[in-house]
């Protein structure tokens, strides 16, 4: 039996358009800038050397 969907997250991914993910109550999803994150936000595909 599948769990009900309680939330939807959508974001604009670089070079991929809009992505979305549906979440159930028991889902644990990492989000952030890291490559291992399921939901990547603030991603900069080109490393900027001049950022303090």
N, C-alpha and C positions, 0 to 999 in steps of 0.2 A: 504494500500500500504506500503510495507516495504522499508526501506531506503537502499541505496547502502552501501556496505562494502568498507571502505576506509583504513583500517589498520588491521593487524593481529599481535597479541602478542603471543609468545610461550615461555615457560620456563619449566625447569625440576623441578618438584615438588617432595619433599621427599616422598618416598614410593608410588608414583602414576605415575611415568614415566613422559613423556612429556605431558603438558597440553597446550591448545591453546584457544584463545578467539578472535573472529572477532568483529571489532568495526565499528559503523556507525557514521556519523558526529555529531549526538546529544548525543552520549553516554558519560556518565561521570562515570569513573571507579576508585575506590580507589585502590591504590597499595602500598604495603609496608610490614612490618613484622606483623602487627596486625591481630588477628583472624578474624576480620570483613572485611578484605580486599578481594576484588574479585580476585586480582592478588597478590599472596604472594611471595615476594622476600627476600632473606637473612633469611629465616625462620630457626630457630634452635629448633628442637623438644625437645631437652634436655636442660633444663636451666643450664647455666654455671655460677657457683658462683664466679669463679676466674677472670671473665672479668672485667677490670677496668671501 
